Amino acid sequence: MAEFEVRAVAAEEVRALRRALLRPHQEVEELVYAGDDHPETLHLGGFRHGRMVGIATIMFRPMPGRAERAAWQVRGMAVDHGHRGYGLGGLLLRRCLAHAAAGGGRLAWCNARAGSFGFYERHGFRRDGEPFELPDIGPHYRMFLQLEPAPPAGRPSGEE
Ligand SMILES: CC(C)(COP(=O)(O)OP(=O)(O)OC[C@H]1O[C@@H](n2cnc3c(N)ncnc32)[C@H](O)[C@@H]1OP(=O)(O)O)[C@@H](O)C(=O)NCCC(=O)NCCS
């Protein structure tokens, strides 16, 4: 497997790849999502040889149609074409989910492009409702995953 480094980055740092890989028809200013600058929001960059080749964001945000308040949305998940299939997407997604669980999250959700449905399914997400169309982007599925509570910090494993 290729070696990647995954680390937290600033919101501004993910926007160029957001545009290039996900929304090339939009202006950079349109790639500012509500919640991007919230202190609990996590933006991740995936790097190979020092170059950012993958991005993901997770933010505290209710899931439409669900009463669960501790809900976090995965957004802006993408890996550069030449680096797909080597595990970076999975690394980014798992780090996002761990961040949500550590923040008390009980539900993670996303609007998955039809083409990436299998990626989220592979990570345990299930589909919610019928597919819907996002203008200029195409068909999407709302998907969700129930999160396990994060273990309490600092307690050695195996102890009650
Ligand atoms: C979806 C995406 C982020 C996955 O990144 P990636 O680095 O290729 O994913 P990984 O290599 O970590 O794959 C993890 C697992 O998901 C599977 N998978 C990855 N992409 C998939 C897809 N599009 N459909 C079905 N399964 C997929 C892989 O086969 C792998 O399974 P395995 O562990 O059994 O081998 C990447 O393909 C991408 O950027 N796609 C275009 C943008 C996009 O659709 N983003 C999501 C917006 S909702």
The ligand as a MOL file (V3000), in Angstrom:
LIG
                    3D

  0  0  0     0  0            999 V3000
M  V30 BEGIN CTAB
M  V30 COUNTS 48 50 0 0 0
M  V30 BEGIN ATOM
M  V30 1 C -14.6250 7.8000 -3.0010 0
M  V30 2 C -13.1020 8.0490 -2.8570 0
M  V30 3 C -12.8730 9.1920 -1.8690 0
M  V30 4 C -12.4500 6.7590 -2.3290 0
M  V30 5 O -11.0570 7.0120 -2.1080 0
M  V30 6 P -9.9790 5.8510 -2.2850 0
M  V30 7 O -8.6860 6.3350 -1.7410 0
M  V30 8 O -9.9870 5.3810 -3.6820 0
M  V30 9 O -10.6050 4.7160 -1.3450 0
M  V30 10 P -9.8390 3.4740 -0.6770 0
M  V30 11 O -8.7050 3.0630 -1.5400 0
M  V30 12 O -9.5360 3.8070 0.7410 0
M  V30 13 O -10.9810 2.3640 -0.7090 0
M  V30 14 C -11.5280 1.8320 0.4760 0
M  V30 15 C -12.4740 0.7130 0.1040 0
M  V30 16 O -13.6010 1.2480 -0.5940 0
M  V30 17 C -13.7130 0.6620 -1.8770 0
M  V30 18 N -14.0700 1.7130 -2.8190 0
M  V30 19 C -13.3850 2.8380 -3.0650 0
M  V30 20 N -14.0320 3.5970 -3.9610 0
M  V30 21 C -15.1530 2.9050 -4.2870 0
M  V30 22 C -16.2400 3.1520 -5.1630 0
M  V30 23 N -16.3170 4.2880 -5.8620 0
M  V30 24 N -17.2180 2.2300 -5.2470 0
M  V30 25 C -17.1460 1.0790 -4.5360 0
M  V30 26 N -16.1440 0.7860 -3.6730 0
M  V30 27 C -15.1690 1.6890 -3.5650 0
M  V30 28 C -12.3380 0.1180 -2.1830 0
M  V30 29 O -12.4220 -0.9560 -3.0840 0
M  V30 30 C -11.8550 -0.2970 -0.8380 0
M  V30 31 O -12.3940 -1.5420 -0.4920 0
M  V30 32 P -11.4290 -2.7120 0.0750 0
M  V30 33 O -10.9090 -2.1580 1.3820 0
M  V30 34 O -12.3580 -3.8490 0.2240 0
M  V30 35 O -10.3710 -2.8860 -0.9260 0
M  V30 36 C -12.4480 8.3720 -4.2300 0
M  V30 37 O -12.7380 7.3330 -5.1240 0
M  V30 38 C -12.9040 9.6840 -4.8470 0
M  V30 39 O -12.3270 10.7280 -4.5560 0
M  V30 40 N -13.9240 9.6460 -5.7160 0
M  V30 41 C -14.4000 10.8150 -6.4260 0
M  V30 42 C -14.9700 11.8790 -5.5210 0
M  V30 43 C -16.1290 11.3650 -4.7400 0
M  V30 44 O -17.0390 10.7270 -5.2450 0
M  V30 45 N -16.1020 11.6720 -3.4290 0
M  V30 46 C -17.1610 11.3130 -2.5130 0
M  V30 47 C -18.1700 12.3970 -2.5770 0
M  V30 48 S -19.6070 11.9070 -1.7110 0
M  V30 END ATOM
M  V30 BEGIN BOND
M  V30 1 1 1 2
M  V30 2 1 2 3
M  V30 3 1 2 4
M  V30 4 1 2 36
M  V30 5 1 4 5
M  V30 6 1 5 6
M  V30 7 2 6 7
M  V30 8 1 6 8
M  V30 9 1 6 9
M  V30 10 1 9 10
M  V30 11 2 10 11
M  V30 12 1 10 12
M  V30 13 1 10 13
M  V30 14 1 13 14
M  V30 15 1 14 15
M  V30 16 1 15 16
M  V30 17 1 15 30
M  V30 18 1 16 17
M  V30 19 1 17 18
M  V30 20 1 17 28
M  V30 21 1 18 19
M  V30 22 1 18 27
M  V30 23 2 19 20
M  V30 24 1 20 21
M  V30 25 1 21 22
M  V30 26 2 21 27
M  V30 27 1 22 23
M  V30 28 2 22 24
M  V30 29 1 24 25
M  V30 30 2 25 26
M  V30 31 1 26 27
M  V30 32 1 28 29
M  V30 33 1 28 30
M  V30 34 1 30 31
M  V30 35 1 31 32
M  V30 36 2 32 33
M  V30 37 1 32 34
M  V30 38 1 32 35
M  V30 39 1 36 37
M  V30 40 1 36 38
M  V30 41 2 38 39
M  V30 42 1 38 40
M  V30 43 1 40 41
M  V30 44 1 41 42
M  V30 45 1 42 43
M  V30 46 2 43 44
M  V30 47 1 43 45
M  V30 48 1 45 46
M  V30 49 1 46 47
M  V30 50 1 47 48
M  V30 END BOND
M  V30 END CTAB
M  END
